[in-house]
Amino acid sequence: MGVLEGKVAIVTGAGRGLGRSHALALAQEGAKVVVNDLGAELDGTGGGPEPADEVVKEIKDAGGAAVASYEDVADFQGAKRIIDCATDSFGKLDILVNNAGFARDRISFNMSEEDFDAVIAVHLKGTFNCGRWACAYFRERSKEGKPDSGRIISTSSHSGLLGNVGQANYGSAKAGVAAMTIIWAMEMGRYNVTCNAIAPMARTRMTEVNIGPPPTDEGVFDEFAPENVSPVVVYLASDQAQNITGRVLSIRGGKLELFQPWHIAKSIDIGRRWTIEEIGERIGELGDFPTP
């Protein structure tokens, strides 16, 4: 029996890459899975049912249960239909994995408004949309006296946590996902819901240009294989992780790390209003700032 036996999960962007890997791993551990994917190209254009349908077939061929959803997470009501797909198909929802996304990388002075808005819409708003409806569902279940433990696992990025040239849109969205995760954890704890995020480093359509192809030697560990990331998603979705919430975990190959949120490193309090000259004289006490 798998660690998710009897659970119902949604994975957005589950037609390819990390989302596909997560969906297969969740199903392997016993979860019934809603495989959501718009079927869009790498830049978010186009669409079609084939990617989601193929993953559903993989899960069913392996003896699992799955249904496809082709809704766009950036559509507020479409996100509700994704949640409804789980409850209509399998009677409930236990786990939401927010993974959907695409990239439109540009240096900021070359980035169009549409490139910025589109990436924010799928990564940040899409995560909010699905999370919003899942939170409402979990809250109602709790009020009805059905305190099932809910799980929301969202996808942040090193680009959002550490920064990356050419990704002002993507990085901003992923930093927002990390902040939203912390806030959701504060809001949903009373309803027995945990909310965490992962910052994965893996080979996908968005990263393969920089990471390169997998190793040709079968005996070499492929640290960038998407399958390396999915165990932490399954763990966070399981009952074993009930006391873990509001966290952002980075995973690359065999390396698992915990990110800490923004915090005050040093402070100076002079008990009155600063002068510009005083700031210039003492700001170096806060950090090693380059001198002009």
C-alpha positions in Angstrom: 0.0 0.0 0.0 1.4 3.4 -1.0 1.7 6.4 1.4 -1.1 8.2 -0.5 -3.6 5.4 -0.7 -7.2 6.8 -0.7 -6.0 10.4 -1.5 -7.1 12.5 -4.4 -4.6 14.9 -6.0 -4.5 17.6 -8.6 -1.3 18.4 -10.5 -1.4 21.4 -12.8 0.9 21.5 -15.8 1.1 17.7 -15.5 1.4 16.9 -19.2 5.1 17.1 -19.4 8.3 17.6 -17.4 8.1 18.0 -13.6 4.3 17.9 -13.6 4.2 14.6 -15.4 6.8 13.2 -13.0 4.8 14.4 -10.0 1.5 12.9 -11.3 3.1 9.5 -12.0 4.8 9.5 -8.5 1.6 10.4 -6.7 -0.4 7.8 -8.6 2.3 5.2 -7.9 1.8 5.8 -4.1 -1.9 5.3 -4.4 -3.4 8.7 -5.1 -6.1 9.2 -7.7 -4.9 12.1 -9.9 -6.4 14.9 -11.9 -3.9 15.5 -14.7 -4.3 19.2 -15.6 -2.6 20.6 -18.7 -3.6 23.2 -21.2 -1.2 21.6 -23.7 0.5 24.9 -24.5 3.8 25.4 -26.1 6.9 26.5 -24.2 5.9 30.2 -24.5 2.3 29.6 -23.4 0.8 29.7 -26.9 -1.4 27.1 -28.4 -3.0 24.1 -26.6 -4.4 20.7 -27.0 -5.5 17.6 -25.0 -2.7 15.2 -26.0 -0.1 15.9 -23.1 -2.7 15.4 -20.4 -4.3 12.4 -22.1 -1.0 10.7 -22.5 -0.2 11.0 -18.8 -3.7 9.7 -17.8 -3.1 6.7 -20.1 0.3 6.1 -18.4 -1.3 6.1 -15.0 -4.2 3.9 -16.0 -1.9 1.4 -17.8 0.0 1.1 -14.5 -3.2 0.3 -12.7 -3.9 3.7 -11.2 -6.9 6.1 -11.5 -6.7 9.4 -13.3 -8.7 11.9 -15.3 -7.6 14.7 -17.6 -8.4 18.4 -17.2 -7.6 21.0 -19.9 -8.4 24.1 -18.0 -6.2 27.2 -18.0 -5.0 27.9 -14.4 -4.8 31.7 -15.3 -8.6 31.7 -15.7 -10.2 32.2 -12.2 -13.3 30.2 -13.0 -11.3 27.7 -15.0 -9.3 27.1 -11.8 -12.5 26.3 -9.9 -13.4 23.8 -12.6 -10.1 22.0 -12.0 -11.0 21.7 -8.3 -14.5 20.6 -9.3 -13.0 18.0 -11.6 -11.4 16.3 -8.6 -14.5 16.3 -6.4 -16.9 15.3 -9.3 -14.6 12.5 -10.5 -13.3 11.1 -7.2 -15.6 12.6 -4.5 -13.1 14.8 -2.7 -9.7 16.6 -2.9 -6.8 16.1 -0.6 -3.7 17.4 -2.5 -3.1 20.3 -4.8 0.2 20.6 -6.6 0.6 23.9 -8.4 3.1 23.3 -11.1 1.8 24.9 -14.4 3.9 27.5 -16.1 5.9 28.6 -19.1 8.8 31.0 -19.8 9.3 34.2 -21.8 12.8 35.3 -20.9 13.9 38.7 -21.9 16.3 41.3 -20.4 14.0 43.9 -18.8 14.6 46.7 -21.3 13.5 44.3 -24.1 10.6 42.7 -22.2 7.1 43.6 -23.5 4.1 44.2 -21.2 2.5 41.1 -22.7 5.5 39.0 -21.9 5.4 40.2 -18.3 1.7 39.9 -17.8 1.5 36.4 -19.4 4.1 34.9 -17.2 2.7 36.5 -14.0 -0.7 35.3 -15.0 0.2 31.6 -15.2 2.8 31.3 -12.4 1.6 33.8 -9.8 -2.1 34.3 -10.5 -2.5 30.7 -11.6 -1.1 29.5 -8.4 -3.4 31.8 -6.5 -6.5 30.8 -8.5 -6.1 27.1 -7.8 -5.0 27.7 -4.3 -7.9 30.0 -3.6 -10.5 27.5 -4.6 -8.7 24.7 -2.9 -8.5 26.7 0.3 -12.3 27.4 0.1 -13.0 23.7 -0.4 -10.8 22.7 2.6 -12.4 25.3 4.8 -15.9 24.1 4.0 -14.9 20.5 4.7 -13.6 21.6 8.1 -16.8 23.5 8.8 -18.8 20.4 7.9 -16.9 18.4 10.5 -14.7 16.6 8.0 -11.2 17.7 9.1 -9.3 15.8 6.4 -5.8 17.0 6.2 -5.3 19.1 3.1 -2.1 19.7 1.2 -1.1 22.6 -1.1 2.4 22.2 -2.7 3.4 25.1 -5.0 6.4 25.6 -7.2 8.8 28.5 -6.6 12.2 28.8 -8.2 15.8 29.7 -7.5 15.2 32.5 -9.9 12.7 34.0 -7.6 14.6 33.3 -4.4 18.1 34.3 -5.6 17.5 36.2 -8.8 18.4 35.5 -12.5 19.2 37.7 -15.4 16.5 37.8 -18.0 13.7 36.6 -15.7 12.2 39.7 -14.1 8.7 38.3 -14.9 9.3 34.7 -14.0 11.5 35.5 -10.9 9.0 38.0 -9.6 6.2 35.5 -10.0 8.2 32.7 -8.2 9.2 35.0 -5.4 5.5 35.8 -5.0 4.6 32.1 -4.9 7.1 31.7 -2.0 5.5 34.6 -0.1 2.0 33.3 -0.8 3.0 29.9 0.5 4.0 31.5 3.9 0.7 33.4 4.1 -1.4 30.5 3.1 0.3 28.4 5.9 -0.7 31.1 8.4 -4.3 31.3 7.1 -5.0 27.6 6.7 -3.4 25.9 9.7 -6.6 26.2 11.7 -8.3 24.0 9.0 -5.6 21.2 9.2 -4.1 22.3 5.8 -0.4 22.5 5.2 1.1 24.8 2.5 4.6 24.4 1.3 6.6 25.2 -1.8 9.5 23.6 -3.7 12.3 25.2 -5.7 13.3 22.5 -8.1 16.3 22.3 -10.3 15.6 19.9 -13.1 15.8 19.4 -16.8 12.5 20.5 -18.4 11.5 22.3 -21.6 12.2 25.6 -19.8 15.7 24.6 -18.6 17.1 22.1 -21.0 18.9 24.7 -23.2 21.0 25.7 -20.2 21.3 22.3 -18.5 21.9 20.2 -21.6 20.9 16.6 -22.4 21.0 13.7 -19.9 24.2 11.7 -19.5 24.6 9.0 -22.1 26.2 6.6 -19.7 23.5 4.6 -17.9 25.6 4.2 -14.8 25.9 8.0 -14.2 23.4 9.6 -11.9 21.4 12.2 -13.8 21.1 14.9 -11.1 18.8 17.0 -13.3 16.2 14.2 -14.0 12.7 15.5 -13.1 12.1 12.2 -11.3 14.6 13.3 -8.6 12.2 16.1 -7.5 9.0 14.2 -7.2 9.8 12.2 -3.9 9.7 15.5 -1.9 6.4 16.4 -3.4 5.0 13.0 -2.5 6.4 13.3 1.0 4.9 16.7 1.6 1.6 15.4 0.3 1.6 12.5 2.8 0.4 12.3 6.4 4.0 12.1 7.5 4.4 15.8 6.7 1.5 17.1 8.8 3.8 19.3 10.9 5.6 20.8 8.0 4.1 24.0 6.7 5.1 27.4 5.4 8.4 26.1 4.1 10.3 26.4 0.8 12.4 23.4 0.1 15.0 23.3 -2.7 15.9 20.1 -4.4 18.5 19.2 -7.0 19.5 15.6 -7.6 20.3 14.3 -4.2 20.6 17.6 -2.5 17.7 18.8 -0.3 17.8 22.3 1.2 15.6 24.6 3.2 15.3 28.2 2.2 14.7 30.8 5.0 12.4 33.8 4.3 13.6 37.4 4.2 14.9 38.3 7.7 16.6 41.3 9.3 20.3 40.7 9.2 21.5 43.7 11.2 20.0 46.9 12.6 21.0 50.3 13.9 18.5 52.4 16.0 19.6 56.0 17.0 16.3 56.8 18.6 15.6 59.8 16.4 15.4 60.9 12.8 18.5 60.2 10.7 20.3 62.8 8.8 21.6 62.0 5.3 25.2 62.5 6.5 24.7 60.0 9.4 23.3 57.4 7.1 26.3 57.8 4.9 28.7 57.5 7.8 27.1 54.4 9.4 25.4 52.4 6.7 28.5 50.3 6.4 27.7 48.8 9.8 24.8 47.0 8.2 26.8 45.4 5.5 29.8 45.4 3.2 28.6 48.0 0.7 31.0 49.0 -2.1 32.3 52.5 -1.7 31.8 54.9 -4.7 
